[in-house]
Amino acid sequence: MYIYPLLVVIAASSFGIVSTIIKLAMRSGFTVSEAVTSQFFIGFCIAVCIFLVTNRSKLSFNGVKTLIYAGILTGLTNILYGHSLNFLPASLAVVLLFQFTWIGMLISSITKRQLPSRIEFVSLIILVVGTIPAAGIIDVDLSQIPFQGWLWGLAAALCYSLFLYVNGKATESMTTSNRLVFVSFFAFMITAVFQSPEIIWNGTLFNEGLWIYGLALGLFGMIIPVFLFTIAVPKVGLGMSSILSAVELPIAVMVSVILLSETVTTLQIVGIITIVIGISLPTILDKDRLLRIGKAKYRKSSKEVAKESSI
């Protein structure tokens, strides 16, 4: 079924919109810390509303330990990514975050104790090759980049990979809305500790209009991706989910062009096309493989029927 890979693509695409919304919030005079805090506070409020509307049963605490990890990793990903932006150009920070593709593949190989398939490996190489031109860092001088920036960026990629892994663990005793409440709650808790919880009571969130950006960030950076990843990652698997999530970078570039009027070079377009090819390759090749298997089975059954008829 293609519905689950599609859900992963939609979830990753919504993550790709987040960086542009944060930039818009910064243009309005808010800090990254304030924007991220508003994202998880309003995201948690939305998650509670969804649970109350859609779930008539009581809040289940079975398997909550896994969801604590998922929530903490969600919050840490955004916190570490925000720290990396203090040391790195935005384009380089995106590339470092993008390393979750091969990190996720590595985690999948270790946990399953098996190497990636040939299709996944080839797709991963294509994704890595397309990342650098797509992010527009060909002409960036990397010699002056502080060492802390590299660490923060790679740490964010590691947390994102671990989030996909933990979120892929099915908790059958819980409904999806139940899981969403816990993940959003613990994500907000970890964010409130390290970011700007004072926005909730000092008037910044509601009186100064930060809630508008918080609402968009809560939906695209919390509710939609966590909800869809919860449904789809257990079905698709971590390795393939990491590949499909690579769509986040092209979406981030396209949305920044549309909403921020940023320019995109021909080289970036080539990189984006390369990434799309890398994402599509496993699905296309797997479809061809299934068709060949189906045709082989059909020919085999036809021969068996013909043989029985002759007898």
N, C-alpha and C positions, 0 to 999 in steps of 0.2 A: 504493500500500500504506500502511496506517495503522500498521504495526508500528514503523517508524522514528520517526514523530512521537511515538508512545507511549513509545519508549525515551528520547527527549529529555525528556518529561514526568516519567518515573520518575527520571531522572538529576537533574533540577532539583529534584524533590521531596526527594530524599535530601540535597541541599545545604541545603534549607530546615530540616532537622532539626538541622543543625550548631550554630546559634546557641543553641538550647535546651540541647544537651548541654554546650556551653561554660559556660552559666549554671549548670548543675548541678555542673560541676566547680568553679566559683568558690564555690558554696555549701559545697563540701567543703573549702575552704581553698586551692585551687590558683589560680595566676594565669592570665590569658589566654595569656601567653607559654609557660607550661609546658604548657597544654592543647594549643596549636597544635603545639608541638614533638613531643609524644607522638602527635598525630594523624599526622604525616608519617613519624615513625620506625616506628611500628607499621604504618602503611599500606604502607611500603616492604617491611617483613618479610612482610606478607601477599602482596604482589605477587610476591615471590621464590618463596614457597610455591606460588602459583597457577601460575607459570611452570614450576617443577620438576615439578608434577603433570600439567599439561596439555600441555606442549611437550617433545617428545622430541628436537627438533633443537637445534643449537647457538644461542647467543645471537647474533642478527644485528645488525650495526652499520650497515647500509645505511639512509640517511636519518636517522641519529641526530641530526643538527643540528637538524632540526625538533622533535624530541622534547626536546632540551635547552631550547629556547625554551618549549615547552609546560610542562615541569616548573618552570622558573623563574617563569613567569607564574602558575602555580598557587600556588606558595609566596608570591609577592609579593602576590597577591590577599588571602590570609589575613593576611599581615603588615600591609599597609596598612589593611585593615578593622579589625584589632585596634588600630592606632594611632588610627583615627578614633573608636573607642569611648572613648578617653581624653579627648576633647574634646566629643563629641556625645552626646545622649540616644540610647539604643539604637534608638528608633523612627526618628529622623532619619538615623542611620547606615544603616539598612536602606533608606530611601528613596533615599539617595545611591548606595548599591550597586546599587539597582534601575535606575539610569540606564543600565545596560549594555544595556537593551532598545533604546533609540534609538541609542546609540553603536554597537552591533553592526549595526544597520540601516544606519548611516552608513558603517561600514567595508565592509559588503557592497556598498553602492552605488558606493563609490570603486573597490574592487577589480574589480568587474564592469563598471564604467562604464555603469551603468544605474540609473534611479530605481526605488524600490520600487513594487510594484504598488498599485493603488488599494485593494485589500483589505488588504494589509499596512499601508498608511499609515493607514487608518481604524482598524484594529485597534490600532495603536501609540498613536493619540490616546486611544482608550478605555482602554488600559492606564495611560497617564500620568494620566488623569483619576481612575481608581480607586485609584491608588497612595497619594495623600495621605490620604484618609479611612481606607483599609485599614490604614495604618501608625499611625494615631491621633495625628497631629501637628497637628491643626486648632487645638488650644488651646495649643500649645507656643510660648513666647516665643523667637523666632529672633534678636532683637537682641543678645543676650548670648553668642551662639555664636562662639567664636574662629575666625579666618580659617583657621588650620591644620586645623581639623576638616573644613571644606568641602573643602580640598585633598586631605586623606587619603582622604575618602570617595569623591570623584570619581576619584582615582587608582586606588582599588580597583575601581571600576566599569570604568575603562578597561582595567585588567589582565585583568579577567574577560572582557571583550569580546574582547580579543586572544587570550586562552586558547581561547575558542570558535573563533575564526578559525584559529589555528594547529592546534588539535586536529582541525579539520575537513579538514586536508590529508591525503589518503590516503597511506599508506606501504605499498604493496602487497607489498614484499619482506619485511615483518614481520608476524608474527602479532599478534593483539590483546594477548595476554599478554606478548609481547616488548615492545610499546609501553608497556604498563602498568609494567613494570619500570623502564624508562628515565625515564618521566615522574615516577614516585614517587621515584626515586633523586635526580633533580635538584631536585625539590620539597623533599625532605628536606635536601639540601645547602644550598640558599639559606635555608631556615628555620633550620638549625643555626647559620649564620653570624650571623643577626640576632636569634635568639630565645634559648632556654635549653637548649643541648645538654647541660649538666651534669646534667640530670635522669636521663640514661642511666646515669651512674656514681656519682651521690651517693645513690642509694637512693630518690629521690622517685618514680621511675616504677614500680618493682616493690615496694618495701617499704612505701610509703605509700598504695598503691592507685590511683595515677594511671593505671595500665595499663587499668583498667576503662573509664575515659572515653576513653583513647587508642584502645582497640579499637573502641568505637562510633564515634568520630570518624574513625578510619582507614577503616572500612567505608563510612559514610555521606558522609564528606567527601572521600574519596580514591578508594577502589577502585570502588564502584558508579558514581559519576558519570563518572569518567575512562573506565572500561571501556565504559559505554553511550554516552557522547559520541563516543568513538573509532569506534564502529560506526555511529552514527546521523547525526551532523552532516554527514559527507560526502554522505549520501543526501538529507538534508532541506534543507541549505543554511544559511548563517549567518543570513540575515535571518529566516527562519521559525523557526530554532532559538532566536533571541533572543526572539521572541514567545512561543514555547511555554515557554521557561525562566522566564517571568514567574510561573508557578505556584509558584515558590519562596516568594514572599511570603505568599500565603494559607496554604501549608503551614506556614511558620514561625509564623504567628499561631495556627493551630489546635493545633499541637504545644505551643506555650507555654501555651495554655489548659489542655490536658490534663495536661501533666507539671509545669508550674510554677504551676498554679491562677491564672493571670493572668486578669483580667477583659477581656471584649471588649464594646465598645459597639455600639449599633445602627448607628451611622455606619460603624464598621469592617466590620460585616457587609455593609452596602451597598457599600462599597469592594471587598470581596472578591468579591461577586457581579459587580460591574462588571469586575473583572480576569478572572474566569472567562469572562464574555461576550466580552471582548477576545481571550482565548486561543482560544476556540471558533469565533469568527466566520470566520477564514480557512478552517478545515476545513469548516464548514457551507456557506459560499458556494461553495467549490471543488467540494464534492460536488454541489451543485445545478447548477453549471456543467457538470460532467462528465455529469450525468444529461440535461441539455438537449442536449448534444452527441451523446450516445448515442441519444436519441430522434430527433434530426434525421437522423442517419445511418441509423437504422432506417426512417424514413419515406422517405428518399431511395432506399434499396435496395428497399423495397417497391414504390415507383413504377416503378423500373427493371424489376423482375421482372414487374409487371403490363403494362408497355409491351411487353416481349419476348413475353409470352404472347399479347397481342393481335395481334402480327405473325405 
